[in-house]
Amino acid sequence: MQSAHARRPRPVIALDRIRKVYGQGEAEVRALDGVSLTIERGEFVAIVGASGSGKSTMMNIIGCLDAPTSGRYFMDGIETGELDEYQLAQIRNRKIGFVFQSFNLIPRTRAVDNVAMPLAYRKVHRRERHALALEALDAVGLSARAGHLPSQLSGGQQQRVAIARALVTEPVLLLADEPTGALDTHSSEEILDLFGMLHARGRTIVMITHEPDVAARAERVVRMQDGQVIADTGTATAQAAYHAAGGTR
């Protein structure tokens, strides 16, 4: 029988009083102003806010793309402030799968090879890279397009390739920055359905968005304003607030 005092799984993300300041004196801008936030394994969290709210800075800190001015950030139990640039690159490559609005696919490279790219940095053997990339494409329902170039795929399909690329390293976190921003309504719904399926399979997902209806597809919504977290609610509350404001799904 498991002990009542058994240690809980460590959070994927733990931000402790994070501040990010740009400039000095009268030109000082507090992009993040004392943010503390914990995201557990298996959560699907949307971080929302208007332009200038701090959500993009938050994404850069979470993704180990930037360092805070003060405070502590633990990624999967590792304190990132103690890491050098090489170690931070290893965190990004091994623990975080990035999905961007612009897809960032290599134009003259087949879908399967785009997906396999992160494994090349790990020096995984070519045959194994190919097999793992096909598995990742299958997970996003795109194995039949493995040999296609990005130009031969729709926007929604290109984003699926980008998601497969993010998943191929089996990261602890899927970090998506405005993942539906470049897509039409139908493709956006397909991508959000895919995120829902991945979440149901146990993936930890953090999605940055300025769109309330997109954020409402997550199970938890963190709202930012002026560099601070002003609300942290579940999906039902977020959807109710959105509909009360006159939104539609």
C-alpha positions in Angstrom: 0.0 0.0 0.0 1.4 3.4 -0.9 2.3 5.7 2.0 0.0 8.6 2.7 3.2 10.7 2.8 4.4 9.5 -0.7 5.9 12.4 -2.6 3.7 14.0 -5.2 5.1 14.2 -8.8 7.1 17.3 -9.2 5.4 20.1 -11.2 6.3 20.6 -14.8 6.5 24.4 -14.2 7.1 26.3 -11.0 7.5 30.1 -11.2 8.4 31.7 -7.9 8.1 35.5 -7.7 9.4 36.0 -11.3 10.2 39.6 -12.3 11.4 40.7 -15.8 12.5 44.3 -16.1 13.6 46.1 -19.2 15.3 49.5 -19.1 16.1 51.7 -16.1 14.7 54.7 -14.3 11.8 56.4 -16.0 12.2 54.1 -19.0 11.8 51.0 -16.8 9.2 48.5 -17.9 8.1 45.6 -15.7 7.1 43.0 -18.2 6.6 40.5 -15.4 6.1 41.8 -11.9 6.3 39.1 -9.2 4.6 36.2 -11.0 4.2 32.9 -9.1 2.6 30.0 -11.0 2.6 26.2 -10.7 1.5 23.9 -13.5 1.2 20.2 -12.8 1.7 17.2 -15.0 -1.1 16.6 -17.4 -2.7 20.0 -17.2 -3.9 22.0 -20.3 -3.4 25.6 -19.5 -4.0 28.7 -21.6 -2.2 31.9 -20.7 -4.2 34.9 -22.1 -4.0 38.7 -22.1 -3.9 41.7 -24.3 -0.8 43.0 -26.0 1.6 44.2 -23.4 0.1 42.1 -20.6 3.3 40.0 -20.2 2.1 36.8 -21.7 4.8 36.7 -24.4 7.5 37.4 -21.8 6.0 34.6 -19.7 6.3 32.2 -22.7 9.9 33.2 -23.2 10.7 32.5 -19.5 8.8 29.2 -19.5 10.5 28.1 -22.7 14.0 29.0 -21.3 14.4 31.5 -24.2 14.9 34.3 -21.8 16.0 34.6 -18.1 14.1 36.5 -15.4 15.6 39.6 -13.7 14.8 38.0 -10.4 12.9 35.1 -8.9 13.3 31.4 -9.5 12.0 29.1 -12.3 11.9 25.3 -12.0 11.4 23.3 -15.1 10.6 19.7 -14.3 12.3 20.2 -11.0 15.4 21.8 -12.4 16.2 25.3 -11.3 17.0 27.1 -14.6 18.8 30.0 -13.1 21.7 27.8 -12.2 22.2 26.6 -15.8 24.6 27.8 -18.5 23.6 28.4 -22.1 24.5 24.9 -23.2 22.4 23.4 -20.4 19.5 25.6 -21.2 19.7 24.5 -24.8 19.5 20.9 -23.6 16.4 21.7 -21.6 14.8 23.2 -24.6 15.7 20.3 -26.8 14.8 17.5 -24.4 12.0 18.8 -22.2 10.0 21.3 -24.2 8.2 20.9 -27.5 7.6 24.3 -29.2 4.7 25.1 -31.5 4.7 28.5 -33.1 2.1 30.5 -35.0 4.3 30.5 -38.2 5.0 26.7 -38.2 8.7 27.3 -38.8 9.0 24.3 -41.2 11.9 24.0 -43.6 10.4 24.6 -47.1 12.3 22.1 -49.2 12.2 19.3 -46.7 9.6 16.5 -46.5 7.2 16.5 -43.6 8.9 13.4 -42.1 12.3 15.0 -42.2 11.0 18.3 -40.7 9.6 16.2 -37.8 12.9 14.3 -37.4 15.0 17.4 -37.2 15.1 17.7 -33.3 16.4 14.1 -33.1 19.3 15.0 -35.4 20.6 17.4 -32.7 20.6 14.4 -30.3 22.6 12.4 -32.9 19.9 9.7 -33.1 20.6 7.3 -35.9 18.9 8.2 -39.2 16.8 5.0 -39.4 15.5 5.5 -35.8 14.9 9.2 -36.5 12.7 8.3 -39.5 10.7 5.7 -37.5 10.1 8.0 -34.6 9.1 10.8 -37.0 6.6 8.6 -38.7 5.1 7.6 -35.3 4.8 11.3 -34.4 3.0 12.1 -37.7 0.7 9.2 -37.1 -0.1 10.6 -33.6 -1.4 13.8 -35.3 -3.2 12.0 -38.1 -0.8 12.9 -40.8 1.2 9.8 -41.6 -0.2 9.7 -45.2 1.5 13.1 -45.8 5.0 12.1 -44.6 6.6 12.6 -48.0 5.0 15.9 -48.8 6.7 19.3 -48.8 5.2 22.1 -46.6 4.1 23.9 -49.9 2.0 20.8 -50.6 0.1 21.0 -47.3 -2.6 23.2 -46.1 -2.0 25.6 -43.2 -3.7 23.2 -40.7 -1.6 20.3 -42.0 1.6 22.3 -41.7 0.7 23.0 -38.1 0.1 19.3 -37.5 3.6 18.7 -38.8 4.9 21.3 -36.4 3.1 19.6 -33.5 4.5 16.2 -34.5 8.0 17.8 -34.5 7.3 19.2 -31.0 6.2 15.7 -29.8 8.9 13.6 -31.4 11.4 14.1 -28.5 8.7 13.0 -26.0 9.0 16.4 -24.1 7.4 16.9 -20.6 5.8 20.1 -21.9 4.2 21.2 -25.1 4.5 25.0 -25.3 2.3 26.6 -28.0 2.5 30.3 -28.9 -0.7 31.5 -30.7 -0.9 28.0 -32.5 -4.1 29.0 -34.4 -3.1 32.5 -35.2 -2.3 31.8 -38.9 -5.2 29.4 -39.5 -8.8 29.7 -40.7 -11.7 28.8 -38.4 -12.0 25.2 -39.6 -8.3 24.5 -39.3 -8.2 26.2 -35.9 -10.9 23.9 -34.6 -9.0 20.8 -35.9 -5.8 21.9 -34.1 -7.7 22.6 -30.9 -9.3 19.2 -31.1 -5.9 17.7 -31.5 -4.6 19.5 -28.4 -7.7 18.2 -26.6 -6.8 14.6 -27.7 -3.2 15.0 -26.7 -4.3 16.4 -23.3 -6.6 13.4 -22.8 -3.6 11.2 -23.4 -1.8 12.9 -20.5 0.3 15.6 -22.3 1.1 18.8 -20.4 0.2 21.7 -22.6 0.7 25.4 -22.1 -0.9 27.6 -24.8 -0.3 31.3 -25.2 -3.2 33.2 -26.9 -5.0 36.5 -27.0 -8.3 34.8 -28.2 -10.8 34.0 -25.4 -12.6 31.4 -27.4 -9.3 29.6 -28.1 -8.3 29.8 -24.4 -11.7 28.4 -23.3 -10.7 25.1 -24.9 -8.1 24.6 -22.2 -9.0 23.2 -18.7 -7.4 26.1 -16.9 -7.1 29.8 -18.0 -4.4 32.1 -16.5 -5.2 35.7 -17.3 -2.5 38.3 -17.3 -2.5 42.1 -17.2 0.4 44.6 -16.6 2.8 41.8 -15.9 0.8 40.1 -13.2 -1.6 37.2 -13.0 -5.0 38.7 -12.4 -7.2 35.5 -12.7 -6.6 31.8 -12.7 -9.8 29.8 -13.4 -11.1 26.5 -14.8 -12.6 26.1 -18.2 -16.2 26.4 -17.1 -15.6 29.7 -15.4 -13.6 31.0 -18.4 -16.3 30.0 -20.9 -19.0 31.6 -18.7 -17.1 34.8 -18.6 -16.5 34.7 -22.3 -20.2 34.1 -23.1 -21.2 36.9 -20.7 -19.0 39.2 -22.7 -21.0 38.4 -25.8 -18.6 35.8 -27.3 -19.6 32.8 -29.4 -18.0 29.4 -30.0 
